[in-house]
Amino acid sequence: MKKPFVELENISFKYGSNLVLNNVSLKVEEGDFLALIGPNGSGKSTLLKIILGLLKAKGEIKLFDEPISSFQHWEWVGYVSQKSNAFNTAFPATVKEVVQSGLTKKVGLFKRMPKDAKKRVYDALAAVGMEQFLHRNIGELSGGQQQRVFIARALIAEPKLLVLDEPTVGVDIKNVQSFYDMLEELNKKHHLTIILVTHDIETPSHQISHVAFLNQRILFYGEMEKYNQLPKEQIYEWYGHSVRAV
Ligand SMILES: Nc1ncnc2c1ncn2[C@@H]1O[C@H](COP(=O)(O)OP(=O)(O)OP(=O)(O)O)[C@@H](O)[C@H]1O
């Protein structure tokens, strides 16, 4: 049986009097590649913050089969936020330095770097296809390349679960497919469980195993194959009027 990594039961959350999440239940199991989809403002980032323990919600949350209140192994959870690639070209850090900074989560801020730190930086960059950029300044890279470097920074702590908030923002369309191919390799070859948040209805599908469609409530949760069988009109309706049928 697959191990449960994230279990949410009847999660509700308000900002003041604004109900943003209403009775959300969801399960992510070992090996899943879940896309959390929904229009802008549907509560996706809020739900991520709840899973990451940054916001407290009503309902039950378990991480790796343990109630979140007593969960300690935060190094098992890698997170790349939406804004992590908002660098300007003058930012004075190399790719190597950025990736290596991810090790502090594992070894602690003032502890010595492990002897194999160099190899681990290289391996993490190789896993996202960026090893040739080791000595480049992070600010000189494209949005998509920076996003890969930040994923490598999360990978170096050897998480079991990788959480990505809108990772293809700033990646141009021709590179989105190869970005998803890279994530598929992390999921299948490196056995990493992935939660990817996106408002993009055209999310490439064959790499993803499960979909949760959120709009304050969970409107759909199931395997990608089943999601693909839903009538397109249904999905557009869930999105509201902002998305045109193609
Ligand atoms: N710190 C906050 N204080 C008050 N309201 C907030 C706060 N953060 C988000 N909201 C509101 O909560 C709702 C859900 O926001 P959230 O960022 O979770 O949505 P989202 O699905 O991630 O959106 P997007 O796709 O645009 O990133 C929105 O109406 C938003 O305005």
The ligand as an SDF file (V2000), in Angstrom:
LIG
                    3D

 31 33  0  0  0  0  0  0  0  0999 V2000
   -3.0800   37.6420    3.5820 N   0  0  0  0  0  0  0  0  0  0  0  0
   -4.3430   37.7440    3.1150 C   0  0  0  0  0  0  0  0  0  0  0  0
   -5.2420   38.5190    3.7650 N   0  0  0  0  0  0  0  0  0  0  0  0
   -6.5080   38.6170    3.3450 C   0  0  0  0  0  0  0  0  0  0  0  0
   -7.0030   37.9870    2.2580 N   0  0  0  0  0  0  0  0  0  0  0  0
   -6.1440   37.2040    1.5620 C   0  0  0  0  0  0  0  0  0  0  0  0
   -4.7750   37.0440    1.9480 C   0  0  0  0  0  0  0  0  0  0  0  0
   -4.1580   36.2150    1.0780 N   0  0  0  0  0  0  0  0  0  0  0  0
   -5.0980   35.8690    0.1730 C   0  0  0  0  0  0  0  0  0  0  0  0
   -6.2820   36.4450    0.4560 N   0  0  0  0  0  0  0  0  0  0  0  0
   -7.5440   36.2640   -0.2880 C   0  0  0  0  0  0  0  0  0  0  0  0
   -7.9060   34.9020   -0.2160 O   0  0  0  0  0  0  0  0  0  0  0  0
   -8.4000   34.4410   -1.4640 C   0  0  0  0  0  0  0  0  0  0  0  0
   -7.5720   33.2470   -1.9310 C   0  0  0  0  0  0  0  0  0  0  0  0
   -6.2500   33.6730   -2.2050 O   0  0  0  0  0  0  0  0  0  0  0  0
   -5.0860   32.6710   -2.6270 P   0  0  0  0  0  0  0  0  0  0  0  0
   -3.8400   33.4770   -2.7830 O   0  0  0  0  0  0  0  0  0  0  0  0
   -5.0730   31.5180   -1.7130 O   0  0  0  0  0  0  0  0  0  0  0  0
   -5.6330   32.1940   -4.0540 O   0  0  0  0  0  0  0  0  0  0  0  0
   -4.8620   31.4780   -5.2440 P   0  0  0  0  0  0  0  0  0  0  0  0
   -5.8010   30.4490   -5.7570 O   0  0  0  0  0  0  0  0  0  0  0  0
   -3.5210   31.0320   -4.7980 O   0  0  0  0  0  0  0  0  0  0  0  0
   -4.7260   32.6530   -6.2970 O   0  0  0  0  0  0  0  0  0  0  0  0
   -3.6220   32.9040   -7.4610 P   0  0  0  0  0  0  0  0  0  0  0  0
   -3.8200   31.8290   -8.4950 O   0  0  0  0  0  0  0  0  0  0  0  0
   -4.0240   34.2480   -7.9660 O   0  0  0  0  0  0  0  0  0  0  0  0
   -2.2770   32.8850   -6.8190 O   0  0  0  0  0  0  0  0  0  0  0  0
   -8.3840   35.6260   -2.3930 C   0  0  0  0  0  0  0  0  0  0  0  0
   -9.6590   36.1980   -2.4030 O   0  0  0  0  0  0  0  0  0  0  0  0
   -7.3730   36.5670   -1.7620 C   0  0  0  0  0  0  0  0  0  0  0  0
   -7.7000   37.9020   -2.0490 O   0  0  0  0  0  0  0  0  0  0  0  0
  1  2  1  0
  2  3  1  0
  2  7  2  0
  3  4  2  0
  4  5  1  0
  5  6  2  0
  6  7  1  0
  6 10  1  0
  7  8  1  0
  8  9  2  0
  9 10  1  0
 10 11  1  0
 11 12  1  0
 11 30  1  0
 12 13  1  0
 13 14  1  0
 13 28  1  0
 14 15  1  0
 15 16  1  0
 16 17  2  0
 16 18  1  0
 16 19  1  0
 19 20  1  0
 20 21  2  0
 20 22  1  0
 20 23  1  0
 23 24  1  0
 24 25  2  0
 24 26  1  0
 24 27  1  0
 28 29  1  0
 28 30  1  0
 30 31  1  0
M  END
$$$$
